[in-house]
Amino acid sequence: MALIRTARFTLLVAAALSFIQVSGVRAAENGAAPFPTGNHLQWVRAFHATNEGLLTPDIRAVTVTRDGAVLAVAGRTLARLTDNRWTEESAPPGVTALFAPINGPEALAGGTNGVWSRTQGEWRLEAGSPAKVIAFAAEPDGTPWALAPSGVWRRADGWKRIHTIRGDVESPRSLLPTGPRDVMLAAESGLFGLMGKRKYWLDFEVRPGGLLSANTRALARFGRDHFLVATDKGLSISTGTTGWKSYTGAEGLPILDLTGAATGTDGTVWLGSDQGLIRWQGGRWSYLAGKRWLPDDRVTAIAPAPDGSVWVGTPLGLSHIYQRSLTLAEKSAIYQKDLESRDRRHGYVTHMHLRAPGVLDGAQQELSDNDGMWTALYIASQSYRYAVTKAPEAKAQAARSMQALLRLESITGIPGFPARAICHTNEPQFHLRSLRSDSEWHASSVEPGWYWKGETSSDELDGHYFAWQVFYDLAANDEEKRQVRATCKRVTDHILDHGLTLVDLDGKPTTWGVWSPEKLNDDPTWWADRGLGSLEILSHLKVAAHIVPDASGRYEQMIQELVRKHHYALNTINAKVPGGISHDDQLMFLSYYPLLQLERDPGLRAIYRASLRRTLEMERIERNPLWSFIFSASTGEPCDVEAAVETLREMPLDFIVWRMKNSQRADLQYSSIPGPRGEKQLLKPLPWTERIVQHWDHSPYEPDGGSDLTEADQTVWLLPYWMGRHHRLID
């Protein structure tokens, strides 16, 4: 009776989803053109400090001239960047502010004895100029002004003081002239405008719908008719009369306590704070903090350059943040070179541990708990790359790492039982981690001097079967196919011979190497893993039947038993548990791909596609290119390809897992559901420019993370890119 109900339900699901399935097949048969990726602008940064010639990294001011020359005040010295090296300027003394006029001299510098101008490489003191300038600015026509303790000054046919500063104005910081005799002044005690025929300082009122705070930090011109006011409570935009618009966290401003403001010629707004840099471009806010972007989060100076880049001063040096034009193919080549230039342990590909924050020299590859999974994903990426390009090095790299993957099974001496990782007794990690006394590490009975880690879980096998199938079909020669076939058979037979479990050296199933109906269907403690476990074993058996045709009868028979008697296919529909951990998402998608590449039964395909669609709908907000491309390749329906490409463009060139802190931001919203460890989770993931680089199994909803001491492996990017290329989803 149960069999009849299962068969009937299978037919109903197949019928209900037939339109979806046929649509997908038609989409694939139509041969839709790949999505054009073209060129994109990649944000990158370069740091400048004492190694580049600065006498001190303590940056007080910075400016970029109209010809692109960069000047900076570092400590008590004025320096100029020439051929990517900083040289000290001989004059002027005690510079407190810098400015680059749009005409006239190359630069102005406020010194202890007055304003100095630079023309044709020479500095001269300008007669009658104010001493100890606090800030410079310009009228709309470019006429320079200066704010000094002695008042506000204008430079036109020499320097002339326009007005003194009112006595109750505390700590003046910034000025913005609006005409030959009109100027605004930002101070700790308020925003003031020099107004009227007889010229007096008018206080701007702090009010709802107006100025956010009396503690004004900086002023900047914003187009012809508006100006910006940076305060300790957010940003205001105004016309100077009754027109005001304020931005706080509710409007997307990440940090409210601002210290500086500047605008680029393209309208980009740059805001400084003691917690990082903020960019407002095209209506989109971006938060740039941590050493991915800045030597120090305390922004002391901002200078947009004519080329659209920006120079940012901090107490620990300068950051030049600029855009680099790249294609995805060029980006791929950069990642590939970086990944292969690292010292890879025995052909495995995992994270690198850095000896000092951000320092790649001397980095050592980690001995992970899952060398097999991460290496398997790299094998797949290179197999796709070889299928697309026929590049011999792609084939060689896939084959090298496949040998490492196969070795995980042979080194244990237990037929069909792969290790999590391996280590030689001469390696430094062996002694640093005291592996000899670790109960899960065992001396190899077949390779003297080597140890292997047991307690292998389903996670590892998901990676192994995925890589076996992709490598076997796309990159393996006959001998390599024979090796993969033999290993795949031993592992699959081991699982079947032990009642759908993975049995360790102690003769007991590992904690998570379990796919038996007695556990998945009948044990309530396994309820959350029922769908995923069913999906995994059906996928593994399908791969084995494909790779090992001589044993395919046994494997297909087990598939039929699990589907008909134990309703494993139906179990897969709810594979994704709402609120489940992100770690499981990767396991699901790596199982969906081989299963839907190989399964030909229309009813089963409909069920598996229903499961895949349900899972993807819960994941779409993440803009994960690997998930999108697996769905598209498995169904024939291009899914969120444009969003996937945007993610590939957005991901940084630098794969160091920099420390990123976002929990202090004012613009973020949090889920009411805590993470698996009780931590706060974001409602939606942050852009890749604002979060740590990590494997796809890592939660994108964590606001903070990173250590500055790890480099992630670039497979994270390479796998979805080359999969998308192979399946003609992107060009």
N, C-alpha and C positions, 0 to 999 in steps of 0.2 A: 504493500500500500504506500509506504514511504517512497519507494522507487517511482510509483505512478505519479505521486504528487510532485516529486522533483522533476520528472520528465515534463509533466504538464506545465509547471512553472517555467522551466527552461524555454519551452515553446512560446509561452505567453510573452516572456521578456524578449525573445528573439523577434517576435512579431511587432511588439511595441516599439522596438528600436530599429526596425528594418529600414525605415526612412532615413534615420541618422546614418546607418551603416552604408546604405547605397549612396547617399550624398557624399560621404567620405571617399568611397571608391571612385565615384565620378570625378571628384576634385583631383584625386591622384592621377586618374587616367587622362584628365584634360591637360596635364602637364603644365600647370600654371607656372609662370616665370618666377624665378627666385626673387626674393625681395632685394631691391638694390640698396646696398649699404653705403656706397660712395665714401667720401671723405668726412671726417668729423674733427672737431676741435677738442683736443684732450688737455685738460688742465694739469699742469705739472709745476714743480717749484724747484728753486735752487737756493741753497743757503750761502750766505756770505758772512764770515767772521774773521778771526785772527789768521786762520789758515789761508785766507785769500788776501791778506795784507792789511786788514784793519788793526790798528794799534790796540783797540779795545772793542769788544762787541756791544758795548752799551750805547745804543743808538738813540740820539735825542731828536734828530730831524733828518729828513730826506727829501730831495726834490729831483725831478727829471726835466732837463731843459727841452726846448722845442726841437733840438737836434738829437735828442735821445741820450745826452750825457747824464750820468747819475752822480749826484753829490750827496754826501751824508755827514752828519755831525756824530762822531763816535767819541764819547767821553768829552774831552776838551779839545779834540782835534777835528779839522775839516778834511775830508778825504774825497778823492775823485776816482771813479772806476774807469780804468783804461785797459783794454785787452784782457778783461776779466781779472785784473789785479787792481788793488786799491793802493793809491799813492797819496801821501799827505800833501795838502796844499800849504804853501809857505805863508799865506795870509788869508783871511784876517784873523785877529785874536779873539778868543772867547765867544765863538759863534753860538747864538741862542735860537736862531730861526733861519730858514732857507726859503727861497721863492724863485720860480722860473717864470719871468714875464713872457707874454706872447710876442712882444716886440721890444726893441731896445737891447739892453745888456743881456748876456746869456743867463745870468743868475744874480740874485741879490742875497746878501748874507747880513744878518743882524749881529754886530759885534759889540763888545763892551764899550767901544768908543764911537759907535755910529754904524750906519749902513754902508756896506762895501758892495761894489758892483764888479762883475767879471765880464770883460770884453776882450775878445781875441786872446784868451788864455791868461790875461793879466787882471789882477785885483787892484782896485783903488778905492780909497775912502771918499765917500761923497760928502761934500761940504754941507753943513747945516742939517745933517740928517739926525734922526733920533737914535739915542743909545739904548742898548739892552732891549731890542725889539722882542716882543712876546709872540707876535704872529704877523704874517703878511697876508694880503688878499688883493683882489683887483676889481675895478668897476667892470661893467659889461663890455666896455670898449678896450679893456686891458690895462688901464691906468693903475699902477700899483699904489697900495695904501699900506701903512704899518701901524700896528698897535704897540705902544710902548708905555712905560710908567708915566711918561710926561704927557700922554694924550694920544689922539688919533691923527695920523699924518698922511699927506697925499704927495705923490711924486709927479709933478708936471712942471717942467722948466725949473727944476730944483725941488727940494723938499719944503713943504709948508705945513705947519700944524693947523688942523681944522678946528679942533676943540680939545679942551682938557677933559679928563674923566671925572665924573661926579664923585664926590668924596665917599658916598655910601655904597659905591659899586665895589663889591668884594671879589678879589681874584679874577680880574678880566682874563679871558682865555683866547677869544677868537673874535674876528670882525668880518663884516661883509658889506662893502660899499655898494650903494645902489645908484649913485650919481655923483657929480662933482662935489657936492656938499652934504650928501646924505649917507648915513652909515648905520649899521646895526652892530650891537656889541653883545657877546655872550659872556656871562660871568657866573660865578658861584651864587651870586645873590639875585640873578634874574637875567631877562633879555631886555635890552634897551635899544631904542632907536633915536638917532639925532634928528629932530624934527623942527618944523616951523620956520618962519621968516627970521626970527631972532635966535634960532638954534638952541634947543634945550633937549635934555635926555628924557625920553618918555618911557615909562615902564610898560612892558607887555603883561597883560593880566593872565594869571594862571586860572583857567576856568574849564568846565566841561565843554568839549567841542572846540577848545582852543589850545593854548600852550599847556603841555603836560606837567611841567615842573619849573620852578624858579631856578633850579640848579642846572643851568645850561652849560654844555661842555664844548660844543663846536657848531659852527655855521658853515654852510656850503651852498653855492649857487646850483640850482637844479633847473636847467633850461633857461629860457629868456624871462619867464614870468614867475618862477617859484624859487623858494629856497628851503633848505633843510635845517632843522634845529635838533641836534643830538642832546639828549638830557639823561639824567640818571634814572628816568622812568620810561624811556622809550624815544621814539623818533616822531617829529612833527614835520609836515610839509605845509607851507603857507604861501599866500600871495603878498603877505604883509599887511593886509587889511582884515576883512572879516572871513576870508577863506582859509580854513584850517582843516587838515586831515591828520590824525594821529595813528601811529602804528605801535602796538604792543604785542604781547604773545598771542592774543586772540586773532590778530591780523597777520600772524606768521613771523613776527620779529623774534629771533631765537634768544637774544640777550637784551635786556632792557637798560642796564647800567652802562651807557655808552661813554666813551672818552674821546672819540674823534670821528670826523666825517670828511669825505672827499668824493668828488664825482669825476668820472672819466669823460673823454670827449664823445664817447658813444652813449652816454647817459647812464652807464653803470654806476651804482652807488656803492661805496666802500665805507663800512663803519667799523671803528675800533672799539675795543673794550679790554678789560683786564682778564677776560675769559675767551679771547679769540677774536677773529676777524669775521665780519658778516658781509656778504655780497648780495645786492639786490639788482637783478638783471632780468629784464623782460617780464617783470611781475613775479619772479620766482626768488625766494629767499634761499641762501646757502650759508651754512655755518662752517667755517674753516678754522679748525683748532687742533691742538696736539702737534706732535712733531711730523706728522704727515705734511703739515702745511707751514708751521711756524717754529722757529727755534725756542720761543717762549710764548705763552698765551697772552702776555701783557703787551698790548699794542701801544707803542709810543709815537709812531709816525706813519703816515700813509701818503704815498705819492703815485697816483695813476700816471702811466706813461702814454705817449702819443700812439704807441702800437697796440694799446688795449691791455697791456700787462699792468701789474701794480707792484710797487716796492713797499714792503712793510717792515718798519723798524720795531725792534723789541730790545729788552735789556741784554739779550744773549745773541744779538746779531740781526742781520737782514734776511728777509725771504723775498725772492723775486718769483712771483706767481704769474705764470703766463700760459698761453695756449699753443699747442703744437698740432699742426695739421697731420692727420694720420688716416690711412685706410685700416679696416679691420685686418687685412692681410699683413700690413706692415706691423700692426700691433701684435699679431700672432708671432711674427718673426722675432720681435723683441722678447716676448715671453719665452719662446722656445730657446733662444740663446741664453737667457738668464737661467732657465731651469737646467739646461744641460751643462752650464758652466760650473754648477755647484758640485761638490764632492759627494756623489751618490753612493750610499752604502750597498755594495753587492748587487747593484741594479735596481734597488728599491727606490721609490720616489715618495718622500714624505716631507714634513716641515723641516726647516733648518733652525738650529739654536744659535743665537748670536752671542759673541763673547762680551759685547758692550752694546748699549742701545743704538740701534741703527747701523751698526758696523758689520758689513758682510764678510770682510776679510777674516779668514780663520773660522768661519761658521762651520758648525758640525751638524750633520743630519741627525734628527732625533731617532731614537729607537722607540717606535710607537707601539701601541697595543693593537694596531691594525695595519701593519705594513702591507698586508695583502690587499685590503680594500683600496688604499690610496694608489698603490702601484697598479692595480687592475684598471682603475680609471685612466691612468696615464697610458697604459697599453691600448685601451679603447681609443683614446684621443689620437694616438699615433697610427692606429690601424685605419681610422677614418681619414687621417691626413694622407696616408699612403694611397688609399683608394681614390682620393681626389687628385693628388699631385703626382703619384708614382715616384716620389722622391726616395732614393735609396736610403738616405739617412733616417727617414721616417720608418721605413721597414726595419732597419737595423735597431732603432731605439725600441720599437715595439717588441722585436724578437728578444733583445737583451733583457728587457724587463719581464717578458713572458717566462724566460728561463728562471728568473728569480722567483716568479710566482709559482711555477711548477715545483721548485725546490722546497717550498714551504710544506708540501705534502711528502716528498721523498725523504726529507731529513728527519721526520719523526720516527720512522721505522714502523709506523702503524699504517697499513694499507688503507688509503682513503681518508686519513685524518690529517688535515693541513694545520700547521702551526699558525699562531697569530703573528709571530716575529721570530727572528733568529739572531744570534750574537756569538761571535768568537771570543774565547777566553782572553785573547790578546787585545781586544778592543777596550778603549777607556770606559765605555758605558757599562761593560760587564762588571767592573770593579766599583764604579761610581754608584751603581744601583744595587750592588750586592746580590747579583742574580743567582749566585751559587746557593744562597740561603733562601731564595724565594721559592715557595712551594709550587708555583705554577711554571717555573722554569726547570727544564729537564735536560740532562746530558744526552746528546744524540747517540744512538746505538749504531748508526751507520756512517757518521762523519765525526771522527774523533776531534776534540777541541772545540766543538760547536754545541751550543745550547739552543733549545727552542721553547717557545712559550705555548702552553696549552690553554684550556678553558676557551677554546675557539667557539665562536657564536655564529648565529645565522648571518650576522652582519658580514663577516668575512666571506662566507659562501655566496652571498648576493653579488659581491664584487667579482669573485672567481668565475662564477657561471656567466656573468655579463661579459667579462673580458674574454673568456674562452670562445663564446659565440661570435663576438665581433672580430676578434683576431683570426679565428678559424675561417670565417667567411670572407674576410677582406684582405688579410695580409700574410697568412701562413703559407709556407711551401709544404711539399708533401711530407718531409721529415717532421716539420713542426706540427703539422696536423696529426701525425701519428702520435707524437708526444702528448699533445693536448687530449687526443682521444683516449689514450691510455690512462692519463690522470683523471679525466672526467669520469671514465668508467669506474675506476677504483673508488673515487669519492661517492659517486651515486650508488654503487653497490654497497659501500659501507653504510650509507644512510638506510637503504632498504633492508640490508641484512640485520640491522639493529633496530628494527621496528620504527623507522622514520625518526631516528635520533642520531646525533653525532657523539660517539663514545670515546672518551679520553683515555689516557694511559692507565688511570685507576679503574677502568672497566665500567665507569658510570657516565651517563649522558652529561654533556656540559650544560650549564645553566640555561642557555638560550638556544642550544642546538637541538630543538625539539619541534617536530611537525606532526606528531602522531594524533589521530582522532581522539584517543583517550584523553589527551591533554587539551587540544584545541577545542574539541566539541563538548567533552564531558566534565572537564575540570573548571569550575567557576573562576578560579584564580587566573586562568588563561584567557578569560573572555576578551580582554582588550587586545590580545595578540591573535585572536582567532582569524580575523580577516587577513592580516598581514602574513601570518604563518601559512595560511592556505594558499595565498597568492605566491609566496616564495617557493613552496615545494612544487606547485604545478608548473611554475616557470622553470625551475631547475630540471624537472623531469622532461620537460619539452626540449630544453637545450640538450640534455643527454641523449634523447631519442634522435635528435638531429645530428649530433656529432658522432655518436656511436651506433651506427645503423645495425650492427650485428646484435646489439642488445636492445634495440628499439622496441621489440615486441614486449619485453618485460616492463620497460618503462611506460609504454603506452597503456599496457594492462593496468599498471598501478594508477595512472592518471584516470582511467575509466572507473576504477574502484573508488578512488577518492571523490570523483565527481558524482557518481551515481549512488553509491552507498553512504557516503559521508558528506554529501552536498558541499564539497570544497569550492566549487565554482560559485555557488550562491553565497558562500561565506565571503568571497572576495568583494562582493558589491559594497559591503561596509568596511572595507579595509582601513580606510582613514577614520580614526576615532576623533570626533570633535574635541579640540583642546588637547590633543595628544602632542607628544614631543616631536620637534622638528627632525630629530635623528631618524625617526621612522619614515619620514617622507622620502628620504633618499633611498631607503631600502625598498619602498613601494615602487618608485619610478624605475629603479634598476631591475625590478622583477617584471614590471609591465612591459618594458621594451622587448626582451627576448620572447616573452609569451605571445605578444601580439605580432611580432615578426614571423613567428613560426606556426601558430595555431591556424588551422584552415577550417575548422568546423564552424559554420555560420552561427549556430546557437551559442556556442561557447564564446566566439568572438564578440557577439552582441552583449553577453554578460560582462566580459572583461572590459569592453569599451564603456559599458555603463559604470563599472567600478572606476575606471580611469577618469571618466568625465566628472563623476562625483568628487573624486579626490582633487582633480585640477581646479574645480570651481572653488574649493576651499583654500586653494593655494594661489589663485591668480593675482591677488593683491601684492604678492611678493615679486612679481615681474622676473621670475626665475627662468633664464633662457634654456636651461637643461630640461626643466619640466615641460616648458612649452614645446620644445623641439621633439621630446619623446612623445608627447601627445600627437603632434602633427605627423611625425614619422609613423606612428602606430595606427592612425585613423585616416590619413589622407586629407585631413582638414587643417589647413594652416591656422594656427591658434596663437594670437597675440604675438605674431612674429615681429611687428614693429616695436612693441614694448620690449621684447627680448633683445632686439638689436640695440635699443636705447641702453639697456643694462650693460651689454658688451662694450658699448662706447664709454659708458660712465665709469666702469671699473678702473681703478687707478693702475698706472704702469708699475708703480712701486708696490710690491706685494709684502712688504714688511708689515707685521701685525702691530701697527702703532697703537699706543694707548689712546682710546677715544672716550671722552666723557661727555655725555649729553643729558644726564639726569638733572642738571641744574637749569636746563633751558625752560623758557617761558612759553614756548609754542607747542610743546608736545602734549599729546593726549594718551592716556593709558587705559588698557583693558581692565575690566573688573575681574577678570580671571587671572590669577597669578600663574607664574611659570612653574615648571615641575619642582623647582627648589624653593618655591614660595616667593620668588623675585617678581618685581614689577615688570610688566610687559607692555610694549607700545601697541597702540591700536593698529598702526601700519608701519611697515619698515621704513627706515631712513634711506636716503640716497646713498650710493656706495661711496661718494666723496665724504660722507659724514659718519661712516661706521667702519668697523674693523673688517679686514679681508680674512675670510675663513672658508672652510669647506662648506659644501651645500647642505651638509647635515647639521650645521650650526644654526641656532635660532636667530632670525633677522629681527626679532622683536626686542632684543636686549639693548637698552640705551647705552650701556657702558661696556668696556672690555679692552683687551689688548695689554701688551706689556713692554713694547718697544724692543723685545728680545727674541722675536721669532719672525721668520719669513715663511709665509704659506707657499705651498707649491702651486705653480701656475697652471696646473691641470684644471683647477677651478674654472678657468677661462677657456683653456684649449679644448676641453672635451665638448662643451656645447657649441663652440665655434665650428669645429671640424665635423661634428655630427650634423649641424645645420647645413654646412657646405655639402656633405656627402648626400644628404637627402634633398638637395636642391631647394631648401627653404630660404637660403640667403645666397647671395653671389660672392 
